Amino acid sequence: MNNPLLEKFDTAPFSKIKNEHFQPAFLKAMEDARAEIDAITSNSESPTFENTIEALEFSGQQLDRISSVFFNLNSAETNEDIQKIAQEVSPLLSEFSNDITLNEDLFKRIKTVYEQKNAFNLSVEQNTLLDKRYKSFSRNGANLPDEKKKRLREIDTELSKLKLKFGENVLAETNKYEMHLTDETDLEGLPDGAKEAAAQLAKSKDKEGWLITLDYPSYIPFMKYAKNRELRKELSLAFGSKGFHGDELDNQKIVLKIAKLRHERANLLGYETHAHFVLEERMAETPEKVHSFLNELLEKAKPAAEREFKELEDFAKELDGIDRLEKWDGSYYSEKLKQKLFSLDDEQLKPYFKLENVIDGVFNVAEKLFGLQFEEVFDIDKYHEEVKTYRVYDLDKNFISVFYTDFHPRAGKRGGAWMTSFKSQLKKNGENVRPHVSNVCNFTPSTKSKPSLLTFNEVTTLFHEFGHGLHGMLANTTYPSLSGTSVYWDFVELPSQIMENWCYEKEALELFAKHYETGRIIPMELIQKIKDSATFQEGMQTLRQLSFGLLDMAWHGTDPSGITNVKAYETKAFKGTNLYPETAETCMSTAFAHIFQGGYSSGYYSYKWAEVLDADAFAYFKEMGIFNQDVAAKFKEHVLSKGGTENPMVLYKRFRGAEPKVEALLERAGLV
């Protein structure tokens, strides 16, 4: 009784929700959704698009809302109780999902509509939905015999638990590690802001001295600036060995299990590997195409990366007599080399990137491009005091979206940065229901003496996640499963990655890059240095991204049944992309949450794939003017508002007039 999750709500009622509300809410919402499915299958009228496909699309909406609230909390503000509930409800949700896709009566009706689609005079969006719905059944076991359906259910239930456990272990490992320093000489080289943050963190835990953790705002400055090589080594090995200690938080067996179960699942459904299954519904289409794409870039990037690495080795030897450059030396000497070559370092830039100014800046860019206005409001419930809430309007004051931001690390939040949503956009009964979108990041927090000042990398991350946010906010489709970011996985990074480009442009930087103390706009020579250094070590960066994509394909594009040693297998996968000496103590796979917890399995290549799209798309903006209204209107119309209603290449060509060219990326990266 009185469960806020089961009442009709617009914005999520966080302050009213208690942990004990979740399980009963999930059970009741699943029961209601099952009743909606039963109503579809027991309909005596012959199947039509409206009484079957559309009815299915709009079923289970309360369950979707409850799921989005719960799983977003599990990512951004979790605790042991929430993690326990997640372990209990995830198998139930997996079972519920299987109950739908393996429901023979429901599939019969869908199949009938699919086979008679030409008789229904469907719109482009309706055709896409029908095709997607039919495939979501046929690709998930609807055509299997009963015995194989049973095994599929078992696999899905087990995978849902394993993925959660993987993420819980990574978060626990991150929270567990602390480097406690009491001698100030150990902090030599560290900027004052990073020192102050470390002292503040120690004080908050009733400790003397300074605390360094594996959270990015603590970890990255230490690796970049700390002179003490032994301490950099200790921190680097701790970061690189998450889930790889042979203890109760070890992820090696989980990695092997996930890879093997995914492969078995793909085989059950008639696919050669998990990658073949996944890529059938991607722009890239096949593992062969992904490999040839990654290898084409590797061919271009590797010679540049090897030249850059040699330059870095020589520099470290000349500066400090370092005979063998190790992983824990990379950031430190790269930063020093960058300072030497460009007289530029992050500490020079940070005063111009106060978090609040950067937020105003990204809002300003969105207004200039897409006519959006952001109004901070204080009447929307939130799950943590650090969260800010906005209502978004167009220039005619039409309501567009609710927008949440949550920007700093804390114990209950997983690492990284992401966009998510609490409510999907859709059109129903003549109403255009607007979305509720959220950006979650882990940026440098403020200290007693300084506000939150972002590194340039954090600035581009904020713009990146905001690009995903715009994709959600500007959605304008009928069906929620085709709305916003519900697109092919290798297309989803285009709106996010294109936004990063504005961070390098004088016209955009002058809108928001103002010194936090003097209000002075960032000097032209600093803007020029940002542009000049944009391709610094781009070969090495590209090689690193390609290595992650190749590791992902190694786990998912071959039969993993013979793999017994995670580390040995990973080392083999990295063979063609390694620059630094191998470290026996570290393993990336055991903390590679993108592919073993998130949705990027057989999809990590999509970051690079989307870079080709974004470089080509931004070249159009550069040609016409970075705030050109016609180009922005086309991007909004054909990319941001259309979601997954049509094939992404069709949408892209409508915007650009042609297919993207890989040359635009190679040129921007300085690799040609």
Number of C-alpha atoms within 10 A of each C-alpha: 6 8 14 18 24 19 11 9 11 11 15 22 16 16 11 12 15 11 10 12 16 22 14 14 20 22 15 14 22 20 15 17 22 17 14 16 20 13 15 21 20 10 12 8 9 10 21 19 23 13 16 23 22 15 15 20 16 15 17 18 16 21 21 18 21 20 20 18 20 20 17 18 19 22 20 20 17 19 14 11 12 19 18 10 16 21 17 13 19 21 19 17 19 19 17 17 16 22 14 18 21 23 16 15 14 22 21 14 20 23 19 15 22 20 9 13 17 10 9 14 10 13 9 11 17 22 19 17 22 23 14 18 21 20 15 13 21 17 20 21 24 23 16 17 9 12 8 15 19 14 14 23 22 16 17 21 18 17 23 21 17 21 20 18 19 25 23 20 19 24 21 16 21 20 17 11 16 15 14 15 19 14 10 10 11 16 21 14 16 17 15 12 21 22 23 18 23 23 20 19 20 19 14 11 9 9 15 15 17 23 22 23 22 22 21 15 22 21 17 17 23 27 25 21 20 20 19 15 14 12 18 22 16 13 22 20 18 21 21 20 22 26 29 23 17 10 8 8 18 20 25 21 16 18 23 21 17 23 25 20 21 24 26 22 23 21 16 17 22 14 17 16 22 27 27 22 25 22 21 14 16 18 18 21 15 17 22 13 13 23 17 11 17 20 15 12 20 21 11 16 24 21 15 21 23 18 14 18 20 14 15 20 22 15 17 22 14 11 12 9 11 14 11 11 19 15 18 20 22 17 17 22 22 21 17 19 20 15 14 11 13 15 13 18 18 16 16 11 20 20 23 27 25 24 25 14 18 25 18 15 21 23 21 19 23 20 17 17 19 19 17 23 20 20 13 14 12 10 8 17 16 18 16 13 8 11 16 18 21 20 17 20 18 15 11 9 10 10 14 23 24 25 25 24 18 21 20 18 21 14 16 17 21 24 22 14 17 18 22 18 23 23 25 24 26 21 14 10 6 6 9 14 19 20 25 25 25 26 22 26 22 22 25 24 19 17 18 9 8 16 16 20 26 26 24 19 11 21 21 21 22 27 25 24 25 29 26 26 26 25 28 30 29 24 29 26 21 19 21 22 21 25 26 30 28 18 21 18 24 24 28 22 25 27 26 26 26 20 24 22 19 18 22 18 16 18 14 19 22 16 17 24 26 20 18 20 10 9 12 12 15 20 14 12 9 16 19 15 16 21 15 13 17 14 15 19 22 19 24 22 15 21 27 17 18 24 22 20 24 25 25 25 22 19 29 26 25 16 18 21 13 8 13 12 11 19 18 12 16 18 17 11 19 18 11 13 21 16 19 14 10 14 13 11 12 19 24 19 27 27 26 21 19 15 23 23 21 12 12 20 24 26 23 23 26 23 21 21 22 23 22 21 27 25 25 22 22 21 17 16 18 13 10 13 15 21 19 15 16 13 21 19 16 15 23 20 17 19 24 27 21 26 29 28 25 18 15 21 15 13 20 21 14 16 21 16 10 12 14 19 13 17 14 19 23 17 12 16 19 15 19 12
